[in-house]
């Protein structure tokens, strides 16, 4: 149960008994998702890290907080599926677009979009919440495919990092739904 209500109009409502269907997995609740604890951020590139929040191996999807403490770069890539982003702090954008995202900004990336993600110098680290579906197809400087990164690549990268920093590789498994 959440904290007890005081004067809220709904204070007498009772929770739904048996709120989960028999085969449903429990929710994922993470307090302070954009934490300052750098061990939680998995290096994604030399300048950008990712904190996994939710992972679906069967759907090839994940949610994360992407972070760059200074100018950062995620190499050119293409998305065959949609991506959603919400900017928590700092600023970032794509070299291929005419906008720069700041705290509070929302971005919907259409399927079929290729771009180069950059994080700008800013007094606050760039932190953005992303919902990613399907693989990232790495692109060369001419926009031609040269590799991929999918949920299984992400899981492997996270397991290795969490094992290295003492959190334990199996922490990632707690995020699977």
C-alpha positions in Angstrom: 0.0 0.0 0.0 1.3 3.5 -0.7 1.6 6.0 2.1 -1.6 6.5 4.0 -3.8 9.4 2.8 -4.6 12.3 5.0 -7.4 14.5 3.5 -7.6 13.2 0.0 -11.1 12.6 -1.2 -10.4 9.0 -2.0 -9.0 8.1 1.5 -11.8 5.5 2.2 -11.2 3.5 -1.0 -10.0 0.0 -0.6 -7.4 -1.5 -2.9 -8.5 -4.1 -5.5 -7.9 -7.6 -4.0 -5.9 -9.9 -6.3 -5.0 -7.1 -8.6 -2.7 -9.3 -10.7 -3.9 -11.9 -13.1 -2.5 -15.4 -12.2 0.3 -15.3 -14.8 1.1 -11.6 -14.5 4.6 -10.5 -13.3 4.8 -7.8 -10.7 5.4 -4.2 -11.7 8.9 -2.7 -11.7 9.2 0.2 -9.2 12.5 2.0 -9.0 12.9 4.9 -6.6 15.1 7.7 -7.8 15.5 6.3 -11.3 17.9 9.1 -12.5 20.2 8.4 -9.6 23.6 10.0 -8.9 25.0 6.5 -8.2 27.2 6.1 -11.3 27.6 2.3 -10.7 24.0 2.0 -12.0 24.9 3.5 -15.4 26.3 1.1 -17.9 28.8 2.6 -20.3 27.2 2.6 -23.8 29.9 4.5 -25.6 33.0 6.3 -24.4 30.9 9.4 -23.4 27.3 8.1 -22.8 26.0 5.6 -20.3 22.6 3.9 -19.8 20.7 2.9 -16.7 18.3 0.1 -17.5 14.9 0.4 -15.9 12.8 -2.3 -17.7 13.8 -5.0 -20.2 11.6 -7.3 -22.3 13.8 -9.9 -24.0 10.8 -11.5 -25.7 9.7 -8.1 -27.3 13.2 -6.8 -27.9 12.4 -3.7 -25.9 13.9 -1.7 -23.0 13.5 1.5 -21.1 16.5 3.3 -19.8 17.9 6.6 -18.7 20.7 7.7 -21.1 23.2 10.0 -19.4 26.2 12.1 -20.5 28.0 14.1 -17.9 29.7 16.2 -20.6 29.6 16.4 -24.3 28.6 13.0 -25.6 27.9 11.0 -28.7 26.0 7.8 -29.6 27.2 6.8 -33.0 25.0 7.0 -36.0 22.2 4.5 -36.0 18.8 3.6 -37.6 15.6 2.5 -35.8 13.2 0.2 -37.6 10.7 0.8 -34.8 9.5 3.8 -32.9 11.4 5.3 -29.9 10.1 7.6 -27.2 12.2 10.0 -25.2 11.6 12.4 -22.3 14.4 14.8 -21.3 15.1 14.9 -17.5 18.1 17.3 -17.5 20.8 18.8 -19.7 20.4 19.1 -23.4 20.8 16.8 -26.4 19.7 16.4 -30.0 20.4 14.8 -33.3 22.7 16.2 -35.9 20.1 15.5 -38.5 17.3 17.6 -36.9 16.7 21.3 -36.2 15.8 21.0 -32.5 17.6 20.6 -29.3 15.9 18.8 -26.4 16.0 20.4 -22.9 14.6 19.4 -19.5 10.9 18.7 -19.9 11.0 18.1 -23.7 9.4 15.0 -25.3 10.6 13.3 -28.5 8.9 10.7 -30.7 11.1 9.1 -33.2 9.3 7.6 -36.2 10.2 4.1 -37.4 12.7 4.3 -40.2 14.7 7.2 -38.8 18.5 7.3 -38.8 20.4 9.8 -36.7 23.4 10.8 -34.7 22.7 11.5 -31.0 24.8 14.2 -29.4 24.8 15.5 -25.8 25.8 19.2 -25.3 28.0 20.7 -22.7 25.7 21.9 -19.9 25.7 22.7 -16.2 23.5 19.6 -15.6 24.3 16.2 -17.1 22.2 15.1 -20.0 19.6 12.6 -18.7 16.8 11.4 -20.9 14.3 8.6 -20.4 14.0 6.4 -23.5 11.7 3.6 -24.6 13.4 1.6 -27.3 11.8 -1.1 -29.4 13.8 -3.4 -31.6 17.4 -3.1 -32.6 19.6 -0.1 -33.4 21.3 -0.6 -36.7 24.7 1.0 -36.5 25.5 3.2 -39.6 28.7 4.3 -41.2 29.4 7.9 -42.1 27.4 7.5 -45.3 24.4 6.0 -43.5 25.1 2.4 -44.6 24.5 -0.4 -42.1 27.6 -1.8 -40.3 26.2 -3.7 -37.3 23.4 -3.9 -34.8 22.6 -3.6 -31.1 19.5 -5.2 -29.7 18.0 -6.2 -26.4 20.3 -9.2 -26.1 23.4 -7.0 -26.7 22.0 -4.6 -24.1 21.5 -7.4 -21.5 25.0 -8.8 -22.1 26.5 -5.3 -21.8 24.6 -4.6 -18.5 25.5 -8.0 -17.0 29.2 -7.5 -17.6 29.1 -4.0 -16.1 27.1 -4.9 -13.0 29.3 -7.8 -12.4 32.4 -5.6 -12.7 31.1 -2.9 -10.3 30.0 -5.4 -7.7 26.2 -5.1 -8.1 26.0 -8.6 -9.6 25.2 -9.7 -13.2 21.9 -11.1 -12.0 20.6 -7.6 -11.1 19.6 -7.3 -14.8 17.3 -10.3 -14.5 15.1 -8.4 -11.9 14.2 -5.9 -14.7 12.9 -8.6 -17.1 9.2 -8.5 -17.8 
